[in-house]
């Protein structure tokens, strides 16, 4: 287990500032396991590594890594996350590809941003704040702490895989709930529904509602419902079931109204709303978005705006701070959470160049 979160500030102003090899840094971070909730070792490693490179670093009370470059009044915030999905994968490089958990989601984007920021002049009238947030894959605890404790930046870049020539400007929202029931046991041939039957019926009612509401809408505009896990139990006296559901919420669906639908479907079972993150869409015409378009073109790419069906810390920090914002980073997001997760060296290097141009613009 990692050490407990500490709020410790360190100044890198007097350091030798050795150049950062981005892909080497990525490989080092991927070798440090950091499943959601256990990110302290990685946060401490990066705090020390970036301190030696000239950053001012600290680990805040939530366990987030905060690394600052420059002293200017204009502040660009680049927020990635330290945690990964569960599952250990062998870290290996095969040709031009690095395999391992977190290479895409989202240590690759974080390492690319660190590299790009380290190439900016420290004495310019700008400041860059890099954050490695905790628990993005579960509760976004790190992002909620940032929203409550840090001032609004001038621009926000969420470090998530978009492909080096992609710019993400929207995510569906997320609602997670746990429904459970415990009732007297009954005969399997009897008239009463079992606890398991009732759990399945709860999920089906929500899925039927989602299909009816969504109709022929496109995937980003659909309401989706999935059962994330189900547990049943019985001792001959009582019969119990517990099911966790995840709902992906489009911009057009009112979140309070959806909560009413979920509660109604739960009936007399116990319902726990685990988290609610609203959908978000940012302005593709913002100065920040335009800088990404220009930078991708200058690097030989054809920029593409993306709307994603999942969620990220943009869902929390975008509405909280209300500044120009996009999500960007190297990697193919279709590899997120998969056994084949990997990133291409050339993809990584191009993203560093794009970020470097955006930050200098």
Helices and strands as residue ranges (DSSP letters): E 8-10, H 22-31, H 40-52, E 56-59, E 65-69, E 74-81, E 92-94, E 97-99, H 107-118, E 126-133, H 141-149, E 155-159, E 166-171, E 173-184, H 195-214, G 219-221, E 224-234, E 238-249, H 255-266, E 270-277, E 280-281, H 287-298, E 304-308, H 314-321, E 324-328, G 333-335, E 342-344, H 345-360
